[in-house]
Amino acid sequence: MENDKKTNDRIKGGYVLEVVPQKLVYEGAALAKPDGYPVFIDGACPGDKLKIKITKANKNFANAVIEEIIEPSPHRVKPFCPMHNVCGGCGWQHIDYDFQLEQKRNIVEETVKKITGEDIEVKPVVASPQTKAFRSKVQYPVSQTKVSKRLLAGYYKKGSHELVNIKFCPIQPKIIDKITDFIRQNAQELGISGYSEKSHKGNLKHIVYRYSRSENNLIVIFVVNDTQLRDKFKKLSKKLTDEFAHIKGCLINYNPEKTNLIMSNDTRKITGENFITEKIGDKIFKISANSFFQVNIGSAENIFNIVKDIIKNNYKDCRILDAYSGVSSFGIWLSDAAKEVVSVEEAPSATKDAAENVKLNNVTNLTALNGDAKKIFEELIAQGQKFDVTVLDPPRKGCEKESLDYAVKLTEKAIIYVSCNPSTLARDLKYLHENGFQTQYIQPVDMFCHSYHIESVAWLKRTDC
């Protein structure tokens, strides 16, 4: 404690010291603990011997930047993207991939232990089949330069709203780079302006792509600060479809509100189709512009199979509740391992896609319900329905307690929880443990390579069955 106090007293903004970080933490920084005092260092790798400069400090922790790499870690590698140090898209390219996976497993294990207080088995992370060109959904903010009015499209610099103009991104298909460059050039010629967050002026807020790996085509969505389709976007769409055979359709999304939400629910077709079709294994999925689907198709298939294997090996001829179901990807994937599946999804576009996906895959034992999960759960309980297995795949914020309470009442044997956030996963696991379920193990899966993000599949069994 005396050493801690000495460290706290001397470490202030501008202070320079030497450290060796021990591990990576959620949100992406490396952690060093000189005299037990936590210091978070962006761009560091565990095992680096570093000279660092403190940028911000308080009594509990400090943030720092690297002044000099005195001796690099054996796990430090050269980033494969020249924009790695400025782009906020993926921040772990300087760390070898196998070590990234080890660190992600540690993050899940430590987070779950800290929040639940329990030692739960966390299996080694399942690697992504592709570590480059894997991203099938891309959302580029758009702005423009003050003087030349040149359009910029890319990702924000980490921790800022300063836009980095991306010409080449190795984690997405190359065709998206070519289309983005074409849009930048031709949009300006057509008088399309980039959006300014400060003034709330400008036409084009985001360019969104949905790419099909199996079909090698995509749809382009223009998110606009407007309420109607302007002729210049019709002309741009025509130019794009004439130039690129890969483009299946161009759409417009009206989002004139001052909001952090990238897309509103109001998406209209300009030309071509308003969806992509993705084939995974022997299943086909129609995915509309506003529908949720995993961005890494190879890793999505790994997750689907992990969930399916748990069910096939442990719960024969079962009824499955597929909650937060999106386009019913889990429900359809699990349909041939179940007696019956009921999928629940709030987004109307996803539910509509789900109904069509059921037909596309000739699934006869799946019912897709549209509505808020809590309300649908209440209705199912009122009807006296029970399910052997419930699959929960909530957004990053996790499940609300009310939804977990309903899931507990509806589920007789097991809950399989698919999470993209270790903290909310651990919080919800703790609640489920207090309400009659126990986690058997957690299987992490790498969905977002070269970033701190990590997907996990947790298998929980009811303790009284």
Secondary structure, DSSP 8 states (H G I E B T S, - for coil): -HHHHHHHHH--TT-EEEE---EE-TTS-EEE-GGG--EEETT--TT-EEEEEEEEE-SS-EEEEEEEEEE--TTB---SSTTTTT-SS---TTB-HHHHHHHHHHHHHHHHHHHH-S---B---B--S-SSS-B-EEEEEEEE-TTT--EEEEEE-TTS--EEE-S--TTS-HHHHHHHHHHHHHHHHTT--B-BTTTTB-SEEEEEEEEETTTTEEEEEEEESSSS--HHHHHHHHHHHHH-TTEEEEEEEE--S--S-S--S-EEEEEE-SEEEEEETTEEEEEETTS---SBHHHHHHHHHHHHHHHHHH-TTEEEEEES-TTTHHHHHHGGGEEEEEEEES-HHHHHHHHHHHHHTT--SEEEEES-HHHHHHHHHHTT--EEEEEE---TT---HHHHHHHHHHEEEEEEEEES-HHHHHHHHHHHHTTTEEEEEEEEE--STTSS--EEEEEEEETT-
